[in-house]
């Protein structure tokens, strides 16, 4: 999907819908859900598979339970999500069934996608639902997710679902027209950026703070960051206004709506994309300058000789962050071949010495290069 004209070729699209698109002061805006369901129907009639990542549960539950104004406590947010998710799915089911489509609810936590086995199970479920011609409606499981198990925003969740499903395109619908040079709510006629070829640190800086609305958790920063992460996967994204008439079919016709983020010409493989953005590191390894150069510049595996220290308790197969020896720079992330107690005994040694110390040698590498992601810039 290198150009907007390519959108016509989409066979699978993930659409994230922000809470401000489908909610108003009274709760769920049913007329907007009906309009979006009609647009989804048009895409389905064109032969496209559609996955919805829908916000709105907390907003709907807040109105339903007459919750307080302002920022919600974790407990209040979870209670609102529990009540609102029922209303949200009922509304989607009714709106989609009017076009003879079946909705299927999927609730996820960050921990579900951080674990590789659960990630694969989630993917298999999603693909099976699509094969059965259902429309998956995905949301974060706010009723049980703790802070350390949360995605933090549905922009991040949407991008991970798009990657999980290997979608051709990710459409992020908000209540503004796209990504602007400055905040359109505070600036005087800022210019809409029609296309972004690379989400650089300078582009992210233009996106501003990470804050969202009272009911939502995202902001333009998380939307642009999500688009940048998908670009590294080789996937195109669009940020557009979900309140625009027939926005989805018009986008698929190649119309110049919103901001188009082009995919990278050197995409990451699916497994490495998961490792970079979904896996949750359980510890840190500190490596010397020689090892840092070998893994960042020469594409080599990390050997025990280059490991000078570690933090955390982790098992073989867990993700760990790789740091410079002084701990000042995050170099990358990888899956370790040895648990922390064993690695403590062999770090700093040559690979041929492993068996003599442990009595066995599972691998000559602490982290094989195939299970290693190097950051070419500070990780956002």
N, C-alpha and C positions, 0 to 999 in steps of 0.2 A: 504494500500500500504506500508507494512512494509519492503519489499525488492524490488529490481529491477525486480525480476521475476514476481512480482505481477502486473507490468505495463501491461502485456498482458490482464489483466482482466478489464482494464479501459473501462468505458462506456462514460465518459465525461471528456475531457481534455481542459484546458485553456492554450493557447500558447501566451506568450508575446514576441514580436519581436522588438529588439532594432533598432534605426535608423542606426547604423553602419552596421547592417546586410543587410538592404535593400536599403541603399543609398551609393553613391560614390561621387567623386568630381563633377560629372556632374548632380547630383540630384538622382532621383530614379534609382536603378539598376534593370531594368526590368527582366533581366535573373535570378536574385535571387528570385524575386517574382514568376516567373514561376516555378522555381525549388521547392520553398516552397509550392506552390499551388499543385504541383504534389504529394508532400509528404502528404499534407492534404487529397488529394484524396485517397491515400493508406490507411490512417487511417479511413476515412469514409467507405471505402470498407470492413474494418474489423469490422464495426458496431459501431465505436466510433463517438460521437458527438464532434465537435471541435468549440471552441470559440477563435478568434484571437484578441489580444490586440496589435495594430500596432502603433508603433512610425513612424516617417518619414515625417509628414506633414510640420513641420517647416523647416526641411532640404530641402525638395522638393520645398517649397515656396521660400526659400532663393535663390535657384538657378534660379527659375522661374522669380522672381522679381529682380534678380541681387542685392540682399541685401548685406550689408557690412560684412566684415570678423570680427571674434571675437565675444564677447558676445553681444547679441541683447538687445535693450531696450524693455520694455514691449509692447509698441505700435508697434514696428517693428516686434516683435515676433508674436503678434496677427495678423498683416497683412500677414506675411509669412505663418502662420497657415491657414488663410482663403484661400489663393491661393493654398497652398500645399495640403490641405485636399481634394480639388476637384481632383487634380492629383493622390493623394494616393488612393482614393476610386475607381477612374476610372481604375487604374492599377490593383487593387485587383479584381474588377468586371470582367475585361477582362481575367486575369490569372485564376480565379476560374471557369469562364464560359467555358473555354476551356475543363474543365472536367465535364461540365454539372452541376455545383454547382452555387447557387445563393448567392450573398453577400448581407448583410444588415448592414447599418451603424448605430452605436449607439455612440453618443457624450455625455459625462458626465462631470459634474463638481463635486468637492468635496461636494458642498452643496446638490447635488442630492442624494448622498448616506448618508449624515449626517442626513437628515430628514427621520425618520422611514417610513412614508407613501410613500414618493417618492422612497425610497429604495425598498419597496415592489413592487411598480409599475414597477420599472426598472427590478426587478427580473421576474415579470410576463411577461413583454415584451420579455425578453431574453429567457425564457422557451418556450414561444409561437413560437418564431422564430426557435428554435431548433425542436419543434414539426412539424413545417412546412418544415423541412429539409433544412433551410437556414443556412448559416455560418455567424454569427454575427462578424462584424469587429468593435472593440471598440477603441476609442481614447478619450483623454481629449479634452473638448471643449475650446481650448486655445483662440479662438476669443472673448469669453465673460468672461472667468474666470479671476477674480482679484486675487491678491496674497493670500488674506484670504480665497478664495474659490477654491484654487488649490490643487491638490494632491501633486504637487511638482515634481513628477517623475512618469513614467509609470510602474515602478516596484511596487510602492504602488498601483496604479490603477489596475494593473494586479492581484495583490493578493486579492484586494477587489472584483474584478469581479469573480475570482475563488471561493471565499467564497460565493458571491451572488448567483452564479450558482450552488453551491454545487458540484463542480467538484471533480473528483477522484484524479486528478494530475494537478500540475501547472508546466509548462515548461517555463523557462526564457532563451531566446536565445540572446546571446551577440556575440561579435567578439573575445572573448577569450575562452579558453577551460574549464573554470570553476573557482572555488574558490581556490586560491593558498595560501601557507603559507606566501608569501609576493608578492608584485606587480610584475607580470611577465614582465612588460614593463621596470622595473628599476632594478630588481634583476638579479643575475647570476644563472639561472637554478633553480628557486624555485620549490618546490614540490607541485603537484596538490593534493588537499584534495579530496579524492574519496567519503567520506561519513561523514556527520555531524549528530550526534545523538541528539544534543541539541544546540540551538543557545544561548550560555551563553554570558555574557558581555565580556569575554575573546575572544570568537569567533568573536564577533562584532568588537572588537579592531583590530583583524587581518585584517578585511575588509578595514581598513583605513579610509580616508576622505570621505565625502559625495559628492564630486564634480564629475561631469560627463563631457561629451564632449561639444563642442560649440553648436552643434545641439541637443544633448540629454541633459537630466537633471539628469539622474541617474548615479550611480557609483557602485562599488562592495558593498559598505556599504548598499545602498538601496536595492540591490538584496538579500543580506544575511538577512537584517532585514525583508524583505517581506517573505522570506522562514521561518524565525523564527515565524512570526505572523501566518502563515498558519499552521505551526506545532502545535501551540496552538489550532488551530481549528480542528486538527486531520487529516490534509491533507499533503501529500508528495509533495516535490518540487525537481526540478532539474535545475541547472544552467549549460548550455552547449553552445557550439560554433555553432551558426546558419549557419556558412559558411562550416561546416563539411558536407560532402556528405551524403545525406539521413539520416540526424541526427534524424528526428522524428520517422520514422519506426524502425531505429536501437535502439533508446531508448525504444520503445514499445516492442521490442524483448528482452529487458533486458540487452542490451550491456552496458558495463561499460564505458559510456561516461560522461564527466562532473562531477559535484558534486551532490550527492544525499543527500537530507535532509529528515531524517525520521520524521514521525509524532509523536506527543506526545501520550503517552499511556493514558493520562487523558485529552481528548480534551474539549475545551469550547463549550457550546451550541451556536447555530447560533446567537441568540439574544445577548448573552453576548460578542461574538466576534465582532459583529457590534458595541456594546456599547464601547468596549475597543479601537477599531481602526478606526471606521468610524464616529461615533457621534462627533459633535463639541461642547465641553462644553461652556456654556453661563455664567458661574460664578464659584465661589469657596466657599466651606464651610470649616470652621475651627473647628475641633473637639478636645475635651479634651482627656486626656490619657485613661480614662475609656472607652469612646466611640471608640477610636482607637483600643484598645485591643479587644473590643466586636466584631467589624466588621472584623478585620484582623486575629484574632486567634480563635474566637468562632463562626464565621459564622452567626452572628446576624444582624438584621436590624439596621439602624441608627435612633435613637429616638431624638425628639427635645431637650431633656435634655442634650444630649452630644454636641450639637452645640453651639459654643461659639462666632462665628462671621461669617460674609459672605461678599462677594464682588460680584458686578455685578447685573444686572437686568435680571431676568429669570422668565419664566412662569411655571406653573405646567406641568410636563412631559418633561421639558428640561433636558439636561445632564449638570451636574456640576462636577467639580473636588473636591475631598475630601482631605483636607490638615491637617497636624498636627496643633496643636493650635498655634505654633509659626510660621507656614508657611514654615518650613524648609523641610518637606517631603511630597511628593505626595503619598497618600495612595491608592487612587483608583478613580473611576468615577461612577456616578449613576444617575438615573432619579428621580428628586424630585417630591414629591406629593403636594407641596405647592409653590406658587409664592413667589418671594423674599419679597414683602411688608408684606405678611402674616407670612412668616417664621421669619422675623425680630421681630414680635410681640410674637411669641411662643417659640423662641429658648431659651434654658436653662430651660424650664418648663417640668414638668411631662406630659405624654400623656393624663392623665385624666383631665388636666387643659385646654386642647385645646378648647373644646366647650365653656367653660366659657369666654375665651378671644375673640374668633372669632365668637361665636354664632353658630358654626357648627363644625363638625369633619369629614373631608373627610377620614382621615386615622390616625391611631395612630403612624405610622412611617413617618419620613421625607423621607427616602429612604428605600424601602423594599429590603430585601436581594436578591430577585429574579431579581431586577433591579440594582444590585450593582456588580461591578467588582473590585477586590482587586489586586493590583500589587504586585507580590512577589519579584520584583526588580525594580530599577528605570526605568520608562517608556521611551522607546527609541523613 
